[in-house]
Amino acid sequence: MKELLIVETRDAADHADPARMADLAAGVARAGVPATIFLTDNGAFNCRRDSLERAMAAGVQVHVDRFALGERGIGEATVPEAVALAGIELVVDRLADGACVMWR
Amino acid sequence: MKPGKTLTFVLMDAPFESARTATALRVIDASIRRGFNVNVFAYEGAVLLPFRHQQPHPNAVHGRDVGEEDHPLPREWIAGLIAMAAGQGVDFHWINCGLCVDERGASDAIDGVERGTPADLWKMASASDNTLVVPTA
């Protein structure tokens, strides 16, 4: 696998799986494969989750969809510095570059 | 297929039920704007996304008529994608799974929507640079 992108749409307060996906991304990153999590839809609520901090410590890049933040009234200034703001084009560009993209 | 990269998307959710459908359509929109050829295979409830008879409605609770409510319709978004792809000069194919269409009586789709089988998904995915499955929640 050249690269992994996980598109996380679920709020970790409602589902246990986003934490498991973050652990998966961390494991992939530790194995030497670039891994990214893109938070969109209700996944935008997950910016401050411990599971993401652990993933980022393992080398996972985390991006959050500006559009999803705006829809939910989440101020960009409240997003942790380590989480990058991005547009939906990130998903398109990774697909075009041949990444393995998982929509969760 | 026209020159350039081709992306295939697989959609499953029925209209008006999940935010992920609108987000997936945003990804498709961005793909066309990037100049990529796009295939969409819609199955299960997603075959109703381009259903021709979707209608906007007023909102009596908020005292808005049809025009003021401006209710968004997936069939109009898809028509917009088809028109934008034509304007961009990229290929765009939206194929509805025929089995799923028949189950739901959803055969009356907007112009530009094709009918196919899961074999078409396999062919499109095989010929694409990448494929993204957007499963139901």
gemmi code that builds the backbone of each chain (N, CA, C; Angstrom):
import gemmi

chains = {
    "A": [
        ("MET", (0.848, -1.197, 0.000), (0.000, 0.000, 0.000), (0.881, 1.243, 0.000)),
        ("LYS", (0.589, 2.133, -0.942), (1.406, 3.339, -1.099), (1.118, 4.353, 0.008)),
        ("GLU", (-0.156, 4.514, 0.313), (-0.568, 5.518, 1.295), (-1.990, 5.199, 1.739)),
        ("LEU", (-2.307, 5.495, 2.988), (-3.668, 5.252, 3.499), (-4.317, 6.585, 3.861)),
        ("LEU", (-5.556, 6.752, 3.393), (-6.373, 7.895, 3.824), (-7.673, 7.343, 4.387)),
        ("ILE", (-7.944, 7.702, 5.625), (-9.225, 7.327, 6.241), (-10.104, 8.577, 6.292)),
        ("VAL", (-11.255, 8.497, 5.652), (-12.237, 9.589, 5.714), (-13.185, 9.247, 6.856)),
        ("GLU", (-13.064, 9.994, 7.948), (-13.860, 9.682, 9.148), (-15.052, 10.636, 9.222)),
        ("THR", (-16.258, 10.067, 9.130), (-17.476, 10.901, 9.116), (-18.257, 10.808, 10.418)),
        ("ARG", (-17.810, 9.964, 11.350), (-18.634, 9.698, 12.534), (-18.096, 10.374, 13.786)),
        ("ASP", (-19.008, 10.815, 14.626), (-18.648, 11.442, 15.892), (-18.202, 10.345, 16.869)),
        ("ALA", (-17.021, 10.514, 17.427), (-16.504, 9.511, 18.361), (-17.325, 9.455, 19.648)),
        ("ALA", (-18.166, 10.448, 19.879), (-19.038, 10.387, 21.050), (-20.215, 9.440, 20.806)),
        ("ASP", (-20.495, 9.163, 19.546), (-21.607, 8.271, 19.193), (-21.152, 6.877, 18.798)),
        ("HIS", (-19.912, 6.763, 18.351), (-19.415, 5.491, 17.823), (-18.044, 5.177, 18.427)),
        ("ALA", (-17.794, 3.894, 18.669), (-16.480, 3.485, 19.167), (-15.474, 3.353, 18.031)),
        ("ASP", (-15.967, 3.192, 16.803), (-15.077, 2.841, 15.705), (-14.058, 3.929, 15.322)),
        ("PRO", (-14.371, 5.227, 15.449), (-13.339, 6.211, 15.085), (-12.038, 6.025, 15.865)),
        ("ALA", (-12.128, 5.625, 17.123), (-10.906, 5.386, 17.903), (-10.148, 4.184, 17.338)),
        ("ARG", (-10.902, 3.150, 16.945), (-10.240, 1.970, 16.353), (-9.582, 2.320, 15.017)),
        ("MET", (-10.253, 3.192, 14.246), (-9.669, 3.591, 12.959), (-8.403, 4.422, 13.185)),
        ("ALA", (-8.420, 5.242, 14.226), (-7.224, 6.028, 14.547), (-6.081, 5.089, 14.931)),
        ("ASP", (-6.409, 4.029, 15.687), (-5.377, 3.038, 16.052), (-4.862, 2.321, 14.805)),
        ("LEU", (-5.766, 2.028, 13.862), (-5.354, 1.384, 12.611), (-4.387, 2.288, 11.846)),
        ("ALA", (-4.738, 3.573, 11.753), (-3.876, 4.519, 11.037), (-2.515, 4.613, 11.717)),
        ("ALA", (-2.529, 4.596, 13.056), (-1.253, 4.660, 13.792), (-0.397, 3.440, 13.486)),
        ("GLY", (-1.019, 2.269, 13.448), (-0.275, 1.049, 13.146), (0.313, 1.068, 11.747)),
        ("VAL", (-0.466, 1.579, 10.797), (0.012, 1.681, 9.412), (1.202, 2.643, 9.344)),
        ("ALA", (1.079, 3.765, 10.056), (2.170, 4.748, 10.056), (3.435, 4.155, 10.677)),
        ("ARG", (3.254, 3.400, 11.765), (4.430, 2.776, 12.418), (5.085, 1.757, 11.495)),
        ("ALA", (4.289, 1.178, 10.582), (4.840, 0.202, 9.624), (5.536, 0.879, 8.454)),
        ("GLY", (5.519, 2.216, 8.461), (6.258, 2.950, 7.432), (5.435, 3.414, 6.246)),
        ("VAL", (4.114, 3.268, 6.339), (3.242, 3.724, 5.241), (2.596, 5.044, 5.660)),
        ("PRO", (2.708, 6.088, 4.830), (2.070, 7.361, 5.185), (0.573, 7.175, 5.417)),
        ("ALA", (0.092, 7.725, 6.521), (-1.328, 7.573, 6.865), (-1.915, 8.925, 7.241)),
        ("THR", (-3.118, 9.167, 6.754), (-3.811, 10.431, 7.008), (-5.255, 10.137, 7.412)),
        ("ILE", (-5.754, 10.927, 8.355), (-7.184, 10.883, 8.695), (-7.789, 12.220, 8.291)),
        ("PHE", (-8.872, 12.160, 7.521), (-9.594, 13.372, 7.115), (-10.934, 13.365, 7.840)),
        ("LEU", (-11.125, 14.344, 8.702), (-12.361, 14.433, 9.481), (-13.382, 15.265, 8.717)),
        ("THR", (-14.554, 14.681, 8.468), (-15.615, 15.439, 7.817), (-16.952, 15.006, 8.412)),
        ("ASP", (-18.029, 15.645, 7.981), (-19.352, 15.408, 8.577), (-19.214, 15.485, 10.112)),
        ("ASN", (-19.876, 14.582, 10.841), (-19.776, 14.647, 12.304), (-18.406, 14.233, 12.837)),
        ("GLY", (-17.565, 13.701, 11.970), (-16.187, 13.415, 12.367), (-15.435, 14.682, 12.737)),
        ("ALA", (-15.956, 15.835, 12.298), (-15.303, 17.110, 12.624), (-15.313, 17.388, 14.123)),
        ("PHE", (-16.222, 16.710, 14.826), (-16.261, 16.894, 16.288), (-15.083, 16.221, 16.995)),
        ("ASN", (-14.323, 15.400, 16.266), (-13.304, 14.568, 16.910), (-11.938, 15.231, 17.070)),
        ("CYS", (-11.839, 16.499, 16.685), (-10.517, 17.139, 16.632), (-9.712, 16.996, 17.914)),
        ("ARG", (-10.374, 16.995, 19.053), (-9.645, 17.000, 20.336), (-9.611, 15.627, 21.007)),
        ("ARG", (-9.930, 14.598, 20.292), (-9.966, 13.260, 20.883), (-8.562, 12.742, 21.201)),
        ("ASP", (-8.434, 12.041, 22.337), (-7.151, 11.454, 22.732), (-6.645, 10.470, 21.685)),
        ("SER", (-7.587, 9.736, 21.075), (-7.183, 8.717, 20.100), (-6.463, 9.360, 18.918)),
        ("LEU", (-6.894, 10.565, 18.539), (-6.217, 11.254, 17.441), (-4.842, 11.745, 17.866)),
        ("GLU", (-4.755, 12.192, 19.102), (-3.440, 12.637, 19.592), (-2.445, 11.482, 19.578)),
        ("ARG", (-2.933, 10.299, 19.956), (-2.046, 9.116, 19.931), (-1.634, 8.803, 18.494)),
        ("ALA", (-2.589, 8.915, 17.581), (-2.283, 8.625, 16.172), (-1.260, 9.619, 15.632)),
        ("MET", (-1.466, 10.894, 15.970), (-0.527, 11.916, 15.473), (0.867, 11.689, 16.051)),
        ("ALA", (0.919, 11.217, 17.297), (2.220, 10.917, 17.902), (2.935, 9.785, 17.157)),
        ("ALA", (2.128, 8.941, 16.498), (2.707, 7.825, 15.720), (3.051, 8.251, 14.297)),
        ("GLY", (2.742, 9.503, 13.965), (3.099, 9.995, 12.632), (1.934, 10.165, 11.671)),
        ("VAL", (0.720, 9.962, 12.167), (-0.462, 10.130, 11.301), (-0.762, 11.623, 11.138)),
        ("GLN", (-1.029, 12.029, 9.910), (-1.470, 13.399, 9.659), (-2.987, 13.459, 9.832)),
        ("VAL", (-3.465, 14.508, 10.492), (-4.912, 14.665, 10.658), (-5.330, 16.003, 10.049)),
        ("HIS", (-6.348, 15.937, 9.206), (-6.916, 17.125, 8.578), (-8.414, 17.174, 8.886)),
        ("VAL", (-8.944, 18.373, 8.987), (-10.391, 18.512, 9.206), (-10.983, 19.385, 8.089)),
        ("ASP", (-12.150, 18.987, 7.642), (-12.854, 19.638, 6.541), (-13.427, 20.990, 7.008)),
        ("ARG", (-12.943, 22.057, 6.396), (-13.424, 23.399, 6.750), (-14.950, 23.497, 6.606)),
        ("PHE", (-15.478, 22.893, 5.558), (-16.920, 22.948, 5.294), (-17.693, 22.295, 6.445)),
        ("ALA", (-17.212, 21.161, 6.905), (-17.888, 20.454, 7.999), (-17.809, 21.259, 9.296)),
        ("LEU", (-16.680, 21.932, 9.517), (-16.570, 22.797, 10.701), (-17.616, 23.899, 10.644)),
        ("GLY", (-17.706, 24.552, 9.485), (-18.641, 25.662, 9.324), (-20.083, 25.229, 9.499)),
        ("GLU", (-20.436, 24.062, 8.923), (-21.806, 23.542, 9.043), (-22.195, 23.356, 10.494)),
        ("ARG", (-21.219, 22.990, 11.322), (-21.504, 22.653, 12.717), (-21.199, 23.791, 13.683)),
        ("GLY", (-20.843, 24.932, 13.153), (-20.563, 26.079, 14.009), (-19.321, 25.912, 14.861)),
        ("ILE", (-18.393, 25.112, 14.397), (-17.131, 24.922, 15.132), (-16.123, 25.934, 14.603)),
        ("GLY", (-15.664, 26.823, 15.452), (-14.718, 27.841, 15.021), (-13.378, 27.248, 14.648)),
        ("GLU", (-12.828, 27.725, 13.557), (-11.513, 27.207, 13.137), (-10.444, 27.464, 14.193)),
        ("ALA", (-10.624, 28.544, 14.949), (-9.626, 28.880, 15.973), (-9.613, 27.866, 17.104)),
        ("THR", (-10.682, 27.073, 17.217), (-10.736, 26.088, 18.308), (-10.092, 24.757, 17.916)),
        ("VAL", (-9.708, 24.642, 16.662), (-9.087, 23.394, 16.198), (-7.638, 23.348, 16.688)),
        ("PRO", (-7.233, 22.240, 17.288), (-5.839, 22.149, 17.766), (-4.831, 22.427, 16.643)),
        ("GLU", (-3.724, 23.011, 17.012), (-2.722, 23.415, 16.022), (-2.213, 22.245, 15.185)),
        ("ALA", (-2.172, 21.084, 15.793), (-1.630, 19.913, 15.084), (-2.584, 19.375, 14.027)),
        ("VAL", (-3.841, 19.807, 14.087), (-4.833, 19.355, 13.099), (-4.909, 20.409, 11.993)),
        ("ALA", (-4.665, 19.975, 10.764), (-4.647, 20.930, 9.645), (-6.045, 21.140, 9.079)),
        ("LEU", (-6.327, 22.357, 8.666), (-7.586, 22.655, 7.981), (-7.417, 22.294, 6.508)),
        ("ALA", (-8.467, 21.736, 5.920), (-8.351, 21.306, 4.517), (-9.706, 21.381, 3.840)),
        ("GLY", (-9.688, 21.293, 2.529), (-10.912, 21.216, 1.740), (-11.131, 19.792, 1.267)),
        ("ILE", (-12.292, 19.573, 0.686), (-12.642, 18.228, 0.222), (-11.710, 17.778, -0.908)),
        ("GLU", (-11.009, 18.741, -1.522), (-10.076, 18.395, -2.609), (-8.969, 17.462, -2.136)),
        ("LEU", (-8.720, 17.471, -0.830), (-7.679, 16.570, -0.302), (-8.002, 15.118, -0.659)),
        ("VAL", (-9.276, 14.752, -0.542), (-9.680, 13.373, -0.852), (-9.442, 13.080, -2.334)),
        ("VAL", (-9.809, 14.032, -3.181), (-9.649, 13.852, -4.634), (-8.167, 13.677, -4.987)),
        ("ASP", (-7.350, 14.529, -4.420), (-5.918, 14.485, -4.766), (-5.269, 13.178, -4.305)),
        ("ARG", (-5.657, 12.705, -3.127), (-5.089, 11.435, -2.652), (-5.569, 10.274, -3.517)),
        ("LEU", (-6.841, 10.311, -3.918), (-7.348, 9.266, -4.827), (-6.539, 9.270, -6.130)),
        ("ALA", (-6.353, 10.458, -6.669), (-5.646, 10.567, -7.954), (-4.194, 10.116, -7.821)),
        ("ASP", (-3.636, 10.278, -6.621), (-2.244, 9.856, -6.397), (-2.124, 8.368, -6.102)),
        ("GLY", (-3.268, 7.673, -6.044), (-3.215, 6.229, -5.871), (-3.281, 5.736, -4.436)),
        ("ALA", (-3.698, 6.610, -3.515), (-3.801, 6.182, -2.119), (-4.952, 5.201, -1.944)),
        ("CYS", (-4.832, 4.369, -0.924), (-5.956, 3.530, -0.500), (-6.844, 4.399, 0.381)),
        ("VAL", (-8.065, 4.633, -0.044), (-8.963, 5.527, 0.702), (-10.110, 4.716, 1.284)),
        ("MET", (-10.265, 4.825, 2.596), (-11.350, 4.125, 3.296), (-12.350, 5.158, 3.803)),
        ("TRP", (-13.582, 5.028, 3.402), (-14.638, 5.953, 3.860), (-15.369, 5.291, 5.021)),
        ("ARG", (-15.297, 5.898, 6.200), (-15.911, 5.308, 7.397), (-17.030, 6.164, 7.927)),
    ],
    "B": [
        ("MET", (-13.123, 6.524, -22.880), (-12.752, 7.520, -21.864), (-11.818, 8.568, -22.441)),
        ("LYS", (-12.001, 9.788, -22.042), (-11.113, 10.854, -22.485), (-9.767, 10.724, -21.758)),
        ("PRO", (-8.714, 11.352, -22.306), (-7.398, 11.268, -21.651), (-7.465, 11.846, -20.236)),
        ("GLY", (-6.535, 11.437, -19.429), (-6.525, 11.926, -18.053), (-6.970, 10.842, -17.096)),
        ("LYS", (-6.831, 11.140, -15.821), (-7.154, 10.131, -14.814), (-8.663, 9.951, -14.675)),
        ("THR", (-9.021, 8.755, -14.256), (-10.432, 8.419, -14.071), (-10.637, 7.886, -12.657)),
        ("LEU", (-11.638, 8.419, -11.990), (-11.990, 7.983, -10.644), (-13.390, 7.394, -10.648)),
        ("THR", (-13.565, 6.324, -9.907), (-14.883, 5.693, -9.791), (-15.369, 5.780, -8.347)),
        ("PHE", (-16.626, 6.130, -8.206), (-17.241, 6.254, -6.881), (-18.435, 5.313, -6.794)),
        ("VAL", (-18.585, 4.704, -5.651), (-19.682, 3.761, -5.427), (-20.530, 4.303, -4.281)),
        ("LEU", (-21.786, 4.585, -4.568), (-22.683, 5.177, -3.575), (-23.785, 4.198, -3.203)),
        ("MET", (-24.223, 4.256, -1.961), (-25.198, 3.276, -1.473), (-26.405, 3.914, -0.780)),
        ("ASP", (-26.203, 5.073, -0.133), (-27.263, 5.638, 0.701), (-28.391, 6.251, -0.121)),
        ("ALA", (-29.608, 6.107, 0.371), (-30.788, 6.723, -0.255), (-30.769, 8.231, -0.024)),
        ("PRO", (-31.475, 8.985, -0.885), (-31.500, 10.450, -0.711), (-32.200, 10.862, 0.581)),
        ("PHE", (-31.827, 12.035, 1.074), (-32.464, 12.677, 2.234), (-32.248, 11.902, 3.534)),
        ("GLU", (-31.225, 11.062, 3.614), (-31.051, 10.251, 4.819), (-29.697, 10.410, 5.489)),
        ("SER", (-28.675, 10.793, 4.758), (-27.345, 10.786, 5.354), (-26.505, 11.934, 4.796)),
        ("ALA", (-25.774, 12.567, 5.705), (-24.883, 13.651, 5.279), (-23.796, 13.138, 4.351)),
        ("ARG", (-23.483, 11.851, 4.465), (-22.359, 11.340, 3.668), (-22.657, 11.387, 2.172)),
        ("THR", (-23.939, 11.356, 1.794), (-24.269, 11.455, 0.368), (-23.894, 12.835, -0.158)),
        ("ALA", (-24.282, 13.871, 0.569), (-23.932, 15.228, 0.130), (-22.417, 15.397, 0.103)),
        ("THR", (-21.730, 14.825, 1.080), (-20.276, 14.942, 1.112), (-19.646, 14.180, -0.053)),
        ("ALA", (-20.184, 13.007, -0.353), (-19.669, 12.248, -1.503), (-19.886, 13.025, -2.799)),
        ("LEU", (-21.028, 13.687, -2.917), (-21.270, 14.490, -4.122), (-20.319, 15.688, -4.179)),
        ("ARG", (-19.921, 16.202, -3.018), (-18.904, 17.269, -3.005), (-17.569, 16.741, -3.527)),
        ("VAL", (-17.233, 15.505, -3.153), (-15.980, 14.907, -3.651), (-16.061, 14.733, -5.170)),
        ("ILE", (-17.207, 14.281, -5.652), (-17.379, 14.086, -7.098), (-17.288, 15.435, -7.818)),
        ("ASP", (-17.932, 16.439, -7.247), (-17.870, 17.792, -7.814), (-16.411, 18.264, -7.915)),
        ("ALA", (-15.661, 18.066, -6.839), (-14.253, 18.502, -6.830), (-13.430, 17.702, -7.844)),
        ("SER", (-13.777, 16.441, -8.044), (-13.055, 15.606, -9.023), (-13.242, 16.146, -10.429)),
        ("ILE", (-14.472, 16.517, -10.742), (-14.754, 17.079, -12.077), (-14.018, 18.405, -12.238)),
        ("ARG", (-14.059, 19.238, -11.184), (-13.361, 20.535, -11.261), (-11.853, 20.352, -11.443)),
        ("ARG", (-11.318, 19.245, -10.928), (-9.893, 18.941, -11.104), (-9.590, 18.442, -12.518)),
        ("GLY", (-10.656, 18.137, -13.298), (-10.459, 17.683, -14.675), (-10.367, 16.179, -14.834)),
        ("PHE", (-10.825, 15.440, -13.815), (-10.784, 13.973, -13.899), (-12.076, 13.440, -14.512)),
        ("ASN", (-11.943, 12.344, -15.250), (-13.122, 11.604, -15.680), (-13.712, 10.916, -14.446)),
        ("VAL", (-15.037, 10.840, -14.402), (-15.694, 10.301, -13.211), (-16.745, 9.266, -13.602)),
        ("ASN", (-16.707, 8.139, -12.894), (-17.769, 7.141, -12.967), (-18.443, 7.068, -11.609)),
        ("VAL", (-19.751, 6.928, -11.612), (-20.485, 6.682, -10.372), (-21.330, 5.431, -10.569)),
        ("PHE", (-21.206, 4.506, -9.633), (-22.097, 3.343, -9.616), (-22.966, 3.468, -8.378)),
        ("ALA", (-24.275, 3.634, -8.595), (-25.211, 3.781, -7.482), (-25.966, 2.468, -7.309)),
        ("TYR", (-26.011, 2.000, -6.070), (-26.768, 0.781, -5.825), (-27.555, 0.927, -4.531)),
        ("GLU", (-28.399, -0.082, -4.287), (-29.358, -0.034, -3.163), (-30.111, 1.303, -3.212)),
        ("GLY", (-30.301, 1.953, -2.079), (-31.127, 3.163, -2.059), (-30.589, 4.310, -2.882)),
        ("ALA", (-29.306, 4.286, -3.189), (-28.698, 5.397, -3.943), (-29.234, 5.509, -5.366)),
        ("VAL", (-29.903, 4.459, -5.861), (-30.467, 4.573, -7.217), (-31.587, 5.614, -7.256)),
        ("LEU", (-32.086, 6.003, -6.080), (-33.133, 7.036, -6.040), (-32.561, 8.452, -6.013)),
        ("LEU", (-31.248, 8.578, -5.940), (-30.659, 9.928, -5.928), (-31.030, 10.719, -7.187)),
        ("PRO", (-30.996, 10.096, -8.388), (-31.378, 10.862, -9.593), (-32.833, 10.656, -9.999)),
        ("PHE", (-33.691, 10.237, -9.086), (-35.097, 9.958, -9.422), (-35.778, 11.246, -9.902)),
        ("ARG", (-36.384, 11.149, -11.075), (-36.924, 12.330, -11.761), (-38.053, 13.019, -10.992)),
        ("HIS", (-38.790, 12.296, -10.184), (-40.008, 12.859, -9.582), (-39.800, 13.451, -8.183)),
        ("GLN", (-38.567, 13.613, -7.754), (-38.330, 14.339, -6.491), (-38.896, 15.753, -6.638)),
        ("GLN", (-39.579, 16.207, -5.608), (-40.196, 17.535, -5.649), (-39.845, 18.343, -4.400)),
        ("PRO", (-39.623, 19.624, -4.570), (-39.418, 20.477, -3.391), (-40.734, 20.692, -2.660)),
        ("HIS", (-40.650, 21.080, -1.414), (-41.889, 21.288, -0.652), (-41.773, 22.557, 0.187)),
        ("PRO", (-42.936, 23.127, 0.558), (-42.899, 24.286, 1.471), (-42.617, 23.808, 2.895)),
        ("ASN", (-42.405, 24.755, 3.790), (-42.181, 24.410, 5.192), (-43.177, 25.199, 6.033)),
        ("ALA", (-44.312, 24.540, 6.332), (-45.396, 25.220, 7.054), (-44.969, 25.612, 8.458)),
        ("VAL", (-44.095, 24.824, 9.067), (-43.659, 25.122, 10.440), (-42.950, 26.475, 10.494)),
        ("HIS", (-42.146, 26.733, 9.470), (-41.401, 27.995, 9.437), (-42.103, 29.059, 8.594)),
        ("GLY", (-43.300, 28.747, 8.064), (-44.069, 29.720, 7.290), (-43.432, 30.077, 5.960)),
        ("ARG", (-42.736, 29.130, 5.344), (-42.080, 29.407, 4.067), (-42.792, 28.674, 2.941)),
        ("ASP", (-42.972, 29.368, 1.790), (-43.526, 28.680, 0.632), (-42.402, 27.905, -0.075)),
        ("VAL", (-42.764, 27.263, -1.190), (-41.775, 26.405, -1.878), (-40.530, 27.192, -2.279)),
        ("GLY", (-40.752, 28.388, -2.823), (-39.616, 29.192, -3.279), (-38.722, 29.637, -2.134)),
        ("GLU", (-39.361, 30.061, -1.041), (-38.575, 30.530, 0.108), (-37.810, 29.384, 0.760)),
        ("GLU", (-38.430, 28.216, 0.801), (-37.775, 27.064, 1.427), (-36.564, 26.609, 0.603)),
        ("ASP", (-36.711, 26.700, -0.742), (-35.602, 26.349, -1.648), (-34.995, 25.007, -1.260)),
        ("HIS", (-35.852, 24.021, -1.177), (-35.443, 22.692, -0.715), (-34.479, 22.049, -1.719)),
        ("PRO", (-33.319, 21.622, -1.280), (-32.375, 21.022, -2.219), (-32.808, 19.627, -2.654)),
        ("LEU", (-32.599, 19.316, -3.918), (-32.966, 18.010, -4.446), (-31.730, 17.337, -5.045)),
        ("PRO", (-31.450, 16.107, -4.632), (-30.287, 15.407, -5.202), (-30.333, 15.301, -6.721)),
        ("ARG", (-31.520, 15.131, -7.303), (-31.576, 15.010, -8.771), (-31.045, 16.286, -9.437)),
        ("GLU", (-31.261, 17.438, -8.801), (-30.752, 18.691, -9.372), (-29.236, 18.779, -9.201)),
        ("TRP", (-28.734, 18.289, -8.072), (-27.271, 18.281, -7.886), (-26.617, 17.395, -8.948)),
        ("ILE", (-27.236, 16.239, -9.195), (-26.649, 15.303, -10.169), (-26.736, 15.878, -11.582)),
        ("ALA", (-27.862, 16.511, -11.890), (-27.973, 17.171, -13.201), (-26.880, 18.229, -13.339)),
        ("GLY", (-26.595, 18.921, -12.240), (-25.531, 19.925, -12.255), (-24.169, 19.305, -12.497)),
        ("LEU", (-23.933, 18.139, -11.909), (-22.648, 17.443, -12.129), (-22.511, 17.017, -13.589)),
        ("ILE", (-23.616, 16.501, -14.151), (-23.584, 16.067, -15.555), (-23.276, 17.264, -16.460)),
        ("ALA", (-23.927, 18.386, -16.193), (-23.714, 19.586, -17.014), (-22.296, 20.125, -16.833)),
        ("MET", (-21.807, 20.104, -15.605), (-20.462, 20.630, -15.360), (-19.412, 19.765, -16.048)),
        ("ALA", (-19.605, 18.441, -16.004), (-18.643, 17.545, -16.668), (-18.616, 17.807, -18.171)),
        ("ALA", (-19.797, 18.020, -18.745), (-19.847, 18.317, -20.184), (-19.110, 19.612, -20.478)),
        ("GLY", (-19.299, 20.599, -19.618), (-18.627, 21.881, -19.802), (-17.124, 21.786, -19.634)),
        ("GLN", (-16.691, 20.882, -18.759), (-15.255, 20.697, -18.494), (-14.594, 19.812, -19.543)),
        ("GLY", (-15.438, 19.127, -20.339), (-14.884, 18.225, -21.352), (-14.351, 16.931, -20.783)),
        ("VAL", (-14.896, 16.513, -19.641), (-14.489, 15.229, -19.065), (-15.654, 14.246, -19.174)),
        ("ASP", (-15.321, 12.970, -19.123), (-16.355, 11.942, -19.167), (-17.010, 11.809, -17.800)),
        ("PHE", (-18.305, 11.638, -17.813), (-19.043, 11.425, -16.565), (-20.112, 10.383, -16.828)),
        ("HIS", (-20.034, 9.295, -16.104), (-21.039, 8.239, -16.240), (-21.669, 7.967, -14.878)),
        ("TRP", (-22.975, 8.083, -14.813), (-23.712, 7.694, -13.606), (-24.511, 6.457, -13.976)),
        ("ILE", (-24.162, 5.331, -13.377), (-24.856, 4.077, -13.678), (-25.621, 3.623, -12.441)),
        ("ASN", (-26.920, 3.449, -12.616), (-27.759, 2.897, -11.554), (-27.822, 1.377, -11.700)),
        ("CYS", (-27.662, 0.686, -10.601), (-27.796, -0.777, -10.603), (-29.229, -1.146, -10.988)),
        ("GLY", (-29.378, -1.887, -12.073), (-30.712, -2.208, -12.577), (-31.531, -3.059, -11.624)),
        ("LEU", (-30.876, -3.976, -10.930), (-31.599, -4.810, -9.970), (-32.210, -3.938, -8.870)),
        ("CYS", (-31.412, -2.984, -8.387), (-31.857, -2.110, -7.297), (-32.948, -1.164, -7.791)),
        ("VAL", (-32.847, -0.749, -9.055), (-33.868, 0.118, -9.659), (-35.203, -0.615, -9.710)),
        ("ASP", (-35.177, -1.848, -10.184), (-36.421, -2.605, -10.313), (-37.060, -2.863, -8.956)),
        ("GLU", (-36.237, -3.173, -7.962), (-36.775, -3.403, -6.613), (-37.551, -2.193, -6.106)),
        ("ARG", (-37.060, -1.009, -6.479), (-37.614, 0.220, -5.913), (-38.528, 0.984, -6.864)),
        ("GLY", (-38.741, 0.485, -8.059), (-39.564, 1.215, -9.034), (-38.952, 2.554, -9.380)),
        ("ALA", (-37.628, 2.580, -9.460), (-36.906, 3.854, -9.605), (-36.399, 4.076, -11.023)),
        ("SER", (-37.077, 3.499, -11.999), (-36.540, 3.540, -13.369), (-36.620, 4.930, -14.007)),
        ("ASP", (-37.484, 5.804, -13.498), (-37.649, 7.108, -14.143), (-36.627, 8.105, -13.582)),
        ("ALA", (-35.416, 7.990, -14.093), (-34.318, 8.856, -13.630), (-34.165, 10.049, -14.578)),
        ("ILE", (-33.420, 11.038, -14.142), (-33.161, 12.208, -14.990), (-32.332, 11.802, -16.207)),
        ("ASP", (-32.350, 12.658, -17.229), (-31.575, 12.394, -18.436), (-30.089, 12.286, -18.085)),
        ("GLY", (-29.436, 11.350, -18.765), (-27.997, 11.192, -18.562), (-27.644, 10.059, -17.627)),
        ("VAL", (-28.631, 9.531, -16.916), (-28.368, 8.408, -16.007), (-28.540, 7.102, -16.773)),
        ("GLU", (-27.570, 6.206, -16.609), (-27.585, 4.931, -17.330), (-28.000, 3.804, -16.385)),
        ("ARG", (-28.438, 2.733, -16.984), (-28.803, 1.539, -16.220), (-27.730, 0.474, -16.466)),
        ("GLY", (-27.322, -0.213, -15.398), (-26.288, -1.219, -15.575), (-26.415, -2.345, -14.579)),
        ("THR", (-25.318, -3.071, -14.442), (-25.289, -4.221, -13.529), (-24.008, -4.135, -12.699)),
        ("PRO", (-23.896, -4.949, -11.659), (-22.636, -4.971, -10.899), (-21.420, -5.266, -11.772)),
        ("ALA", (-21.638, -5.917, -12.897), (-20.500, -6.158, -13.805), (-19.942, -4.836, -14.339)),
        ("ASP", (-20.818, -3.842, -14.499), (-20.331, -2.531, -14.943), (-19.434, -1.891, -13.895)),
        ("LEU", (-19.782, -2.103, -12.633), (-18.920, -1.579, -11.563), (-17.531, -2.214, -11.672)),
        ("TRP", (-17.498, -3.514, -11.869), (-16.201, -4.197, -11.974), (-15.400, -3.637, -13.156)),
        ("LYS", (-16.084, -3.448, -14.294), (-15.385, -2.918, -15.474), (-14.873, -1.498, -15.212)),
        ("MET", (-15.715, -0.678, -14.598), (-15.308, 0.712, -14.347), (-14.148, 0.766, -13.357)),
        ("ALA", (-14.247, -0.019, -12.297), (-13.173, -0.021, -11.298), (-11.870, -0.535, -11.909)),
        ("SER", (-11.982, -1.559, -12.760), (-10.781, -2.129, -13.388), (-10.092, -1.111, -14.292)),
        ("ALA", (-10.883, -0.251, -14.926), (-10.331, 0.707, -15.883), (-9.981, 2.047, -15.236)),
        ("SER", (-10.237, 2.195, -13.936), (-10.029, 3.480, -13.267), (-8.670, 3.547, -12.579)),
        ("ASP", (-8.221, 4.766, -12.324), (-6.987, 4.955, -11.561), (-7.213, 4.674, -10.083)),
        ("ASN", (-8.448, 4.892, -9.608), (-8.755, 4.585, -8.217), (-10.264, 4.519, -8.052)),
        ("THR", (-10.690, 3.838, -7.002), (-12.124, 3.667, -6.726), (-12.373, 3.915, -5.246)),
        ("LEU", (-13.425, 4.656, -4.967), (-13.793, 4.941, -3.579), (-15.207, 4.434, -3.324)),
        ("VAL", (-15.330, 3.567, -2.341), (-16.639, 3.049, -1.947), (-17.145, 3.882, -0.765)),
        ("VAL", (-18.335, 4.431, -0.917), (-18.959, 5.200, 0.163), (-20.102, 4.343, 0.691)),
        ("PRO", (-19.845, 3.568, 1.725), (-20.863, 2.626, 2.201), (-21.934, 3.325, 3.022)),
        ("THR", (-23.017, 2.625, 3.270), (-24.042, 3.188, 4.138), (-23.515, 3.209, 5.570)),
        ("ALA", (-24.033, 4.142, 6.361), (-23.520, 4.293, 7.736), (-23.911, 3.093, 8.589)),
    ],
}
model = gemmi.Model(1)
for chain_id, residues in chains.items():
    chain = gemmi.Chain(chain_id)
    for i, (resn, *xyz) in enumerate(residues, 1):
        res = gemmi.Residue()
        res.name, res.seqid = resn, gemmi.SeqId(i, " ")
        for name, pos in zip(("N", "CA", "C"), xyz):
            atom = gemmi.Atom()
            atom.name, atom.element = name, gemmi.Element(name[0])
            atom.pos, atom.b_iso = gemmi.Position(*pos), 0.0
            res.add_atom(atom)
        chain.add_residue(res)
    model.add_chain(chain)
structure = gemmi.Structure()
structure.add_model(model)
structure.setup_entities()
